[in-house]
Amino acid sequence: MKKISILGCGWLGLPLAKKLIEKGNSVNGSTTSESKLSILKDAGINPFLVALESESVSETINDFLAESEILIIDIPPKLRGNNADTSDSRRKVFVEKVQTLIPFIEISTIKKVLFVSSTSVYGDQNDLITEETNPNPETESGKQLLLAEAILQENQNFETTILRFGGLIGEDRHPVKFLAGKENLENPDAPVNLIHQNDCINIIEEIILQSKWNEVFNAVAPFHPSREKYYTQKAKEYNLVSPKFSTEKSNIKKVISSEKIENILKYQFKLNEY
């Protein structure tokens, strides 16, 4: 049995915690919502109210990390909307949060960190993307994720594995619901780079089980139909109005490779879920 702390028990962190507990692990889970503490507790998670800010962190942080060997960081940059402001005061908010967290990890029992990142760190490169590809983020969230990755990787007090997920989908989450009925969408021939929630959870579980630390993994299903073909089919399955794409707008042919995960972890994606 391992004791694991999950910073961010949201869409991915909560079911991940449940799966790890099912396998006999003890899990500390954090939330920023007091009303969610009971949900975590009912799931068998040791619940903690943890708010991570640019210059401070909740007093509960030490208890949240106490006696755990592994820390999973699964908190989004949240830079959309008003937070997308690129002024100096907003530009490195997420990075500063990670920097604020570091000293508490250093004095804790944590020896391994798994940081949930995104393939957005690569930007819209028109190529086959592997872990050897130089990141070139174009979005503010991608830039901050890349900086946060480096801060964690450079710290010698613990080992860090970076897990870069593609577009997240699940039973209750699918981009076609936002694209349905829209017109003049760009990149009809661009390949999709998606990963299902269940594959996300299983891959994290395998990294812990096989002790694959100080690694960088891309995690995208080896399933890359065109955006037009895939979302048209999914719209039919969900009984939604099919989106319409413009052939006049640019096509990015970026394909994210997950061969490293398949080869090192011997992991097989559950393609029937896509």
N, C-alpha and C positions, 0 to 999 in steps of 0.2 A: 504493500500500500504506500502511495505517495501522498504528501500533503501539498496541495496546489492552490495558489491564489489567482483568481481571475478578476482583473481590473476591467469592469464593464460587462455586466450580465444583461446584455440587451438581446437583439435579434439572434445573434450567434452565440454570445457568451452564456446565456441561460440554458439552451438545450445542450451546449457543450458541457456545462457543469453537471447537468443531469446524467449525461452519458459517462462522464468520468467517475461519478459517484456509483453508477451501476456496475462499473468495473472494479469497485472496491477502494477507490481513492477518497480522501477527505478533501473537501473543497471550501475555501473561503471565497465568497463572491461579493463584489461591490456594486452599489447602485447610487445614483444621485437623487433618487426619489424615495422619500420616507415611506410612502404608501406601498412601495414595491418590496419592502423588507419582509413582509409577511409571505409574499409569493416565493421569495428565495428560501425562507425558512421552511415553508411547506414542501419545497422540493428537496429538502435534506441538505441545503447549502447553509454554511455558517454566514449569516448576512451582516454586511457592514455598510454604513452610510459614508461614502468617501467622495468628497468634492475636490477635484484637482484643478487648481488655478495657476495663473502665470507666476505668482509670487508666494503662494501658500498652498497647503494641503491640510485636509481635515486631521484633527488629533487622533482619529481612529486608524490612521495609516499604519502605525507600528503594530497594532493588534491585528490588523488585516494581513500584514506580511509575516507575523510571528510564526515561527516553526515551519514555515513552508520552504520547500527546496526550489520550487518552480513558480515563476510568475508569468502569467499570460496577460499581455497588454492588448486589449481590444476596445480602444476608444477612438471614435472617428474625429478627424480634424474639425468638423462642423464649421466650414468656412463659406457655406452658401448664404444666399440672401444678404442681409446686412453685414454678416461676418466676412463677406468676400472682399471687403475693403482692403486695398493693398497699401494703405498708409503704413508708415513705420510703426505706429502704435498697434496695428492689427496684424502686421505681416508675419510675425513669428510667435503668435500666441500659442499654437499647438507645440511648437518646439520648446518654448519656455515652460510649458506644463511638464514635458518630459524631463527637462533639466531640473525642475523643482523636485521631481520624483526620485531622481538618481541618488541623492545622499541617503534617502531612507532605504533604498534597496541595498546600498553599500553597507549599512550597519545592521542589516537584517540577516536572516539565515538563507536568503535566496542565493542560489548558485547558478540557476539557469533562467534565462528570459526568452520567451517566445513573443515576438512583436508582430502583430497582424497589420500588414501594410497592403499596398495595392499596386496593380500593374500600371496605374496612372503615372508612376514614377518614370515610365519609359516614354511618355508622350505619344504623339501620333506618328511614330516612325513607320515607314512603308517597307516593312521587312519582316523576316522571321526573327522573333525575339526570344533569346535565351538568357540565362542568368549571367552570361558573359557580355551581353549587350550593355553598352554604356547608357545609364539612365539619362533622359533628357526631358524632365517634366515641364509641361506647359501650363498646367493649372496650379493655382496657389496651394491647394490641398496636396497635390503631387509633390510640389517643392518642399512643403513642410514635412511630409512623410519621409522624403529622402534624407533631409537633415536629421530627423529624429532617428532614422535607421543608423546613420553614421555615429551619432552620439552614443547610442547603446552598444554598437559594435566595437567602438574604440575603448570602452571601459574594460579594464582588466580585472575587475572585482567579480565578474560573473561572465558566463558564456551566453551569447545571444544568437538565436536563429531568427532570420527574417522570413516571413511567409507572405508573399505578394499574391493576393487573390485577384481574379478577374471580376467581371460583373456578377454580382450575387443574385441568385434566384432560389426560390423555395416554393412550397405549397401556397404560402400567403404573400409571396413577393415575386413579381415578374414584370419586367420592363414593358411587355406588350400592353399592359393595362394602362400605361401612360402614353403609349404610341398609337393606340387604337383610334381610328378615325382621323388622324392627322394627315396632312398632305405636304408634298414637296420636301419630304425627309431626305437628308443627305446620305451619301455612301450606300446605295442599294447593293453594290457588289462586295462591300467590305465584309470580311468574315467575322462571325460573332466569337467572342472570347468570354465564355461564361463558366461559372462553377456553382453547383448546387450546394445548399446548406449541408446536406448529409455528407457530401464529399469533403467539405471544409472541416467538419467535425471529425470524420474518420482520419483525415490527413494529420490533423493536430494530435489525435490519439496515437497515430503511428510514430510521429516524431518523438513523442514522450516515451513510448514503449521501446523504440529502437535507440533512444538516446542520441539523436542526430542534432548535435549542437554546433555552433559556429558555422552555420550553413545559411545560404540564401536559396529559397525555393520559389519558383513561379508555380501557381496553382490555378490552372485553367483546364477544363475538360478538353480532351483531344477530339473535339467535335466543332467544326468550323464552317457550317453552311453560310451562305450569304445572308446579310441582314434582311433583304427583301424576302427571300425564300422562307427563312426561319420565322420571322414575325408575321408573315401572311398566314403560314400554317398554324401558328400559335393563336392568332386571332380567331381562326375557325374553331379551334379546340375550345376556346373560352367563350365562343358565341359573341365575339366582339366585331366591330366594323374594322375591316382590314386597313392598315395604314397604307398610304400611297407614297412612293418614292420618286424622286426626280433623277433621271439619268444624266441631267446636265450638271449636277453638283458633284463635287470631288469624291473620289473613291480612295480611301486609305486601305491598303492591303495588309495591315499589321496582323500577324498571327503569333500568339503567345504559345511557346512550346513548354510543355510540362514533362519532357522526357527525363529530366533529372529526377523528378519525384518518382516517375515510373521505374527508373533504373535503380536508384538508391534505396527508396522505400519499398520497392516491388509493389507499388500501389496500382490497383486497377480501378479506374473511374466507373461509376455506375451510370452508364450512358442512357439506360432506359428511363432515367428520371428527367431527361432533357427533352 
